[in-house]
Amino acid sequence: MSENTYAAAGVSIEEGDRAVSLFAPHAKRATRPEVMGGLGGFAGLFKLGEYKEPVLAAGSDGVGTKLAVAQAMDKHDTIGIDLVAMCVDDLVVCGAEPLFLQDYVAVGKVVPEKVAEIVKGIAEGCVQAGAALLGGETAEHPGVMGEDEYDVSATAVGVVEADSILGPDKVRDGDVLIAMGSSGLHSNGYSLARYVLLEQAGLPLDGYTEEFGRTLGEELLEPTRIYAKDCLALTAECNVSTFCHVTGGGLAGNLERVIPEGLSAKVNRSTWTPGPIFKTISSVGKVSLEEMEKTFNMGVGMIAVVAPEDSERVLAMLTARHVDAWELGRVEEGDQRVVMEGEHSNF
């Protein structure tokens, strides 16, 4: 009778080590001067800089069923950008600068090249956010996940001075809502998108779509835009009350979280037209506007709530940073936290 081994149970330490050697160069790109030590330690070390009264901010997230599209297309080098975006863009809502991120990659079977592609995307996302990839874990789960399956999650940590924390308490009557355009669906609503486009309509992921100028799969895998550096640039020079990261729950659902009682965010739909992917999902799947707005970002990935005297400057700064931005609406006195008004053109 042969001796039982870890490899026989489905876990290869050797392949795990080879995966580390492949993704190490990518991980080393995502660093900051405060990082102490390198890869391989039991804990990542980060030396906090000089602050008057630092407050740490932390957030954890994943990518959700967008992973199913990546796995179906066997394309894994951008999903890590989505992961970073979902974490760090939550931090900047309160004005926190992302410092570092730690990831967790669970796989049914370690394929070193695939793991390296995933971490490559995570490192790229960290570079875009100005955060360090401080460490993480790759775990093989045979018998629990299929050999081709994987899932990713991460926790990001940031810092903000206590007297600079943004939030609903800073929002005032007359504040202006400045929208920052999304790069597409980002990482929300994929269960509905996949259901109506792939399962019901049977559209092929590799099918070229004229409206997108590329295949459906490429459109669905467009990485989530990372706004962290853009938001921090605004807080450094403008009077920003708070931000709103538009994720699960849609524009209205997330705006409600940053508008205080007694005030109302009046959003004018006529100020923008959602991109083709949103119209495709709505028309192909016969999804109502109400359901679309509860599920997807509808083309708005982040909202800055700013003092009226700084709105033009905010728009100019975002334009200079190549961020599609426009005045979305205003904050007024009212009992309903968010009011959606007007209609989208050509939707």
Buried (B, 14 or more C-beta within 10 A) or exposed (E): EEEEEEEEEBBBEEBBEBBBEBBBEBBEEBBBEBBEEEBEEEEBEBEEEEEEEEBEBEBEBBBBBBBBBBBBBEBBBBBBBBBBBBBBBBBBBBBBBBBBBBBBBBBBBBBBEBBBBBBBBBBBBBBBBBBBBBBBEBBBBBEEBEEEBBBBBBBBBBBBBEEBBBBBEBBBEEBBBBBBBBBBBBBBBBEBBBBBBBEEEEBEBEEEBEEBEEBBBBBBBBBBBBBBBBBBBBBEEBBBBBBBBBBBBBBBBBBBBBBBEEBBBBBBBEBBBBBBBBBBBBEBBEBEBEBBBBBBBBBBBBBBBBBEEBBEBBBEBBEEBEBBBBBBBBBEEBEEBBBBEEEBEEB
